């Protein structure tokens, strides 16, 4: 039992040393990769990402702002809207606005439509029918 605790302590120490050796740039890249890989999850949050990367939420906020020039919510919406545009214009498979909203990570069609219009200046239906 003591050997297991000692080994766990050593593993945690190594992990913490490795995290300390990462530069802001590395953490920033890791954060952006994580967001890009998980943006379709409607429960994705700044707090969740900070926990995954073992950094504080304010520090993550600062890193995202430095890397993207915008805040987390705006960056996340940008990724989601860009993917929704691809889905809206896909001629092979017609998807409803409701289906697309859930596919790109929004928890409601209403919020998706509002975010889309704020980002693109037109509603998803108007964009599709251009």
Buried (B, 14 or more C-beta within 10 A) or exposed (E): EEEEEEEEEEEEEEEEEEEEEBEEEEBBBBBBEBBEEBBBEBEBBBEBBBEEBEBEBEBBBBBBBEBBEEEBEBBBBBBBBEBBBEBBEEEEEEBEBBEBBBBBBBEEBEEBBEBBBEBBEEBBEEBBEE
